[in-house]
Amino acid sequence: MDELSYQKLRSIEQRERQSPNLVNIGPNFYKRAFQYIQNLEKRLEEEQIKNASSRKVVVIADELRNTKRIWESIIERREKKIIQAALSAVRGGSSPPSSLTNQERKFYDKVVAILKENRKAIFEGKEESDVKKGVIIRILKDIPHFVGKNMKKYSLKKEDVITSPEDMANILIKRGVAEKVTMM
């Protein structure tokens, strides 16, 4: 696929907003968008070195800020659609949505597994105290091996979605390496 631009990202965001289904963004969209943002950051830095008060610095800074906002909007819309699709699959057995990236497919599979685990516990009549309590979090960065308070060994990779004990989830969230997943 050709290189991303602000206009292409904006177009993807608009299509994602208008469509109830996932829009085909290509398998390497997230990597390409990240590289585009990195290139903008590099251009901004270079221009600031040349002349920090130039009009070009203001234009690039605006483009960078707007690009990040659009990228985040695309990610959040797609996450919501993926979570809704996972919920639908667990309830009625529909197949995974088309146009998932590889990263999104892993996320979808993990959400489906968590939902199935929860439903199984409920339908087996387990009390809340019998069900593993925890917070569903998405890992934002690779985390080296560590031992949790419960003495379990953990090895977490970026984009993993897990149910974590609340205290451990809070620590990971505070450190900026995880975010809470909310089901809508």
C-alpha positions as CSV (number, residue, x, y, z in Angstrom):
1,M,0.0,0.0,0.0
2,D,1.1,3.5,-0.6
3,E,2.3,5.9,2.2
4,L,-0.2,7.3,4.6
5,S,-1.0,11.0,4.7
6,Y,-3.2,13.2,6.9
7,Q,-5.9,13.1,4.2
8,K,-5.9,9.3,4.0
9,L,-6.1,9.0,7.8
10,R,-9.0,11.5,7.9
11,S,-10.8,9.5,5.2
12,I,-10.3,6.2,7.1
13,E,-11.7,7.9,10.3
14,Q,-14.8,9.2,8.4
15,R,-15.4,5.7,6.8
16,E,-14.9,4.1,10.2
17,R,-17.4,6.5,11.7
18,Q,-20.0,6.0,9.0
19,S,-19.8,2.2,8.8
20,P,-21.2,-0.2,11.4
21,N,-18.6,-2.7,10.3
22,L,-14.8,-2.6,10.4
23,V,-13.4,-0.8,7.4
24,N,-10.6,-2.5,5.5
25,I,-7.5,-0.6,6.6
26,G,-4.9,-3.2,5.4
27,P,-2.8,-5.5,7.5
28,N,-0.1,-3.0,8.3
29,F,-2.2,0.0,9.1
30,Y,-1.1,0.5,12.7
31,K,2.6,0.1,11.8
32,R,2.2,2.5,8.9
33,A,0.3,5.1,11.0
34,F,2.9,4.9,13.7
35,Q,5.7,5.4,11.2
36,Y,3.8,8.4,9.8
37,I,3.5,9.9,13.2
38,Q,7.2,9.3,13.9
39,N,8.1,11.0,10.6
40,L,6.0,14.0,11.6
41,E,7.7,14.2,15.0
42,K,11.1,14.0,13.3
43,R,10.2,16.7,10.8
44,L,8.9,18.9,13.6
45,E,12.1,18.4,15.6
46,E,14.3,19.3,12.5
47,E,12.3,22.4,11.8
48,Q,12.5,23.5,15.5
49,I,16.2,23.2,15.3
50,K,16.3,25.4,12.2
51,N,14.0,28.0,13.4
52,A,11.7,27.4,16.4
53,S,9.4,30.3,15.7
54,S,8.8,29.6,12.0
55,R,5.4,29.2,10.5
56,K,6.4,25.7,9.3
57,V,6.9,24.6,12.9
58,V,3.3,25.7,13.7
59,V,1.9,23.9,10.7
60,I,3.7,20.6,11.4
61,A,2.8,20.8,15.1
62,D,-0.9,21.2,14.2
63,E,-0.7,18.3,11.7
64,L,1.0,16.1,14.3
65,R,-1.6,16.9,17.0
66,N,-4.5,16.4,14.6
67,T,-3.0,13.2,13.2
68,K,-2.6,11.7,16.7
69,R,-6.2,12.6,17.5
70,I,-7.5,11.0,14.4
71,W,-5.4,7.9,14.9
72,E,-6.7,7.5,18.5
73,S,-10.3,8.0,17.2
74,I,-9.8,5.2,14.6
75,I,-8.3,2.9,17.2
76,E,-11.1,3.5,19.7
77,R,-13.9,3.1,17.1
78,R,-12.3,-0.2,15.9
79,E,-11.9,-1.5,19.5
80,K,-15.5,-0.8,20.2
81,K,-16.6,-2.6,17.1
82,I,-14.3,-5.6,17.9
83,I,-15.6,-5.8,21.4
84,Q,-19.2,-5.7,20.2
85,A,-18.4,-8.4,17.6
86,A,-16.9,-10.6,20.3
87,L,-20.0,-10.1,22.4
88,S,-22.2,-11.0,19.5
89,A,-20.1,-14.1,18.7
90,V,-20.4,-15.3,22.3
91,R,-24.1,-14.8,22.3
92,G,-25.0,-16.2,18.9
93,G,-21.9,-17.7,17.3
94,S,-21.4,-15.2,14.4
95,S,-18.0,-15.4,12.8
96,P,-15.2,-12.9,13.4
97,P,-15.6,-9.6,11.5
98,S,-13.7,-9.3,8.3
99,S,-11.1,-6.6,7.9
100,L,-9.3,-7.4,11.1
101,T,-5.6,-6.8,11.2
102,N,-3.5,-9.6,12.8
103,Q,-3.2,-7.6,16.0
104,E,-6.9,-7.0,16.1
105,R,-7.6,-10.7,15.5
106,K,-5.6,-11.6,18.6
107,F,-7.5,-8.9,20.6
108,Y,-10.8,-10.3,19.3
109,D,-9.9,-13.9,20.2
110,K,-8.8,-12.9,23.7
111,V,-12.0,-10.9,24.4
112,V,-14.1,-13.8,23.1
113,A,-12.2,-16.2,25.5
114,I,-12.8,-13.9,28.5
115,L,-16.5,-13.5,27.7
116,K,-16.9,-17.3,27.3
117,E,-15.1,-17.9,30.6
118,N,-17.3,-15.4,32.4
119,R,-20.5,-16.9,30.9
120,K,-19.4,-20.4,31.7
121,A,-18.9,-19.4,35.4
122,I,-22.3,-17.8,35.5
123,F,-24.1,-20.7,33.8
124,E,-22.4,-23.2,36.1
125,G,-23.9,-21.3,39.1
126,K,-20.7,-20.2,40.6
127,E,-21.0,-17.5,43.1
128,E,-19.1,-14.3,42.5
129,S,-16.6,-15.3,45.3
130,D,-15.9,-18.5,43.4
131,V,-15.1,-16.7,40.1
132,K,-11.7,-15.4,39.7
133,K,-12.1,-11.7,40.5
134,G,-10.2,-9.2,38.5
135,V,-10.0,-6.3,36.1
136,I,-9.8,-6.7,32.4
137,I,-6.8,-4.8,31.1
138,R,-5.0,-4.3,27.8
139,I,-1.3,-4.3,27.9
140,L,0.2,-1.2,26.1
141,K,3.9,-2.1,26.2
142,D,5.9,-5.4,26.5
143,I,6.5,-6.1,30.2
144,P,9.5,-8.2,31.3
145,H,8.9,-11.3,33.3
146,F,7.8,-10.6,36.9
147,V,6.2,-12.4,39.8
148,G,2.9,-11.0,41.0
149,K,1.7,-10.6,44.6
150,N,-0.1,-14.0,44.1
151,M,3.3,-15.5,43.4
152,K,2.3,-16.3,39.8
153,K,4.8,-15.6,37.0
154,Y,3.8,-13.2,34.4
155,S,5.1,-12.4,30.9
156,L,3.0,-9.8,29.2
157,K,3.3,-8.6,25.6
158,K,1.8,-5.5,24.0
159,E,-1.9,-5.9,23.1
160,D,-2.4,-8.8,25.5
161,V,-5.8,-8.6,27.1
162,I,-6.0,-10.3,30.5
163,T,-8.0,-10.5,33.7
164,S,-5.7,-9.3,36.4
165,P,-6.1,-9.0,40.2
166,E,-7.3,-5.5,40.9
167,D,-4.2,-4.4,42.8
168,M,-1.9,-5.6,40.1
169,A,-4.1,-4.0,37.4
170,N,-4.0,-0.7,39.2
171,I,-0.2,-0.8,39.5
172,L,0.2,-1.5,35.7
173,I,-2.3,1.2,34.8
174,K,-0.5,3.8,37.0
175,R,2.8,2.9,35.4
176,G,1.3,3.5,32.0
177,V,1.8,0.0,30.6
178,A,-1.8,-1.1,30.7
179,E,-5.3,0.3,30.4
180,K,-8.6,-0.9,31.7
181,V,-10.9,-2.4,29.1
182,T,-14.5,-1.3,29.5
183,M,-17.3,-3.3,27.9
184,M,-20.1,-1.1,26.4
